[in-house]
């Protein structure tokens, strides 16, 4: 037997042995199928609301920490936001993280009191420049398209690039305040886009021009604030999210921030309906709080 044939037989043997068992995932885990035998590079676990744990190449990121219990949280005199459900993962069970990705600090549904206390002790946080001025802790403020770099606990270097985020109709930042999204990248790993509270498809289009996004964590919910902005959307709804997915044709889509607060207008059913087309449905990973999904570097 030639050396080439021996190598070929070994490759076939190990491919069969290493094939994933599609029926072995437990009820709290959704498994994304990776074409071929590509290794798994990322996993995302929905904690609740906008909070997700992202494991990328062994480094761990936490989005918009919200760990306070359900209740009404004041946001202005005579106004409050109502939280309907607590986190599916307790703060003490989060474990060590490498960085917090905080879209903004001025809205309690993105940073509640427990999350604010956590920021003060986190190893590092990336957010808006105004958040960096207001918050205690190691907070780095990034302007749109500004890049920050850091080395994770495992020695891998990451590039964190701030992306624009439009939290409502155009020219309403004076009402909603500044918000940022993020691109998270490291050599040899899939690029992750975290949208933050963004309602603009133009922003997504610009992100798609600048980066090859392979995983998109989209804040969806169709949030509204009738007292401030009438019927205007403050974040993407299901229809907008499906349009965003079309603009990011190679991205696996993981929705967050679509449940857990009373000002959301759409939940999982509306999102699932908006992704009914097979080309979109196959890329959607709609998680319940506490569930996770494993994603590979080549999901196309």
Secondary structure, DSSP 8 states (H G I E B T S, - for coil): --HHHHHHHHHHHHHHHT---TT---TTEEE---STT--EEEEEEEEETTEEEEEETTEEEEES-----SEEEEEETTEEEEE----SS-GGGS---SEEE-S-SSSTTTS-HHHHHHHTTSS-EEE-HHHHHHSSSSEEE--TT-EEEEE-TTS-EEEEEEEE---SSTT-HHHH---EEEEEE-TTS--EEE--S---HHHHHHHHHH---SEEEEE-TT---HHHHTT--SS--HHHHHHHHHHSTT-EEEEESSSSBTT----HHHHHHHT-SHHHHTTB----TT-EEEEES---
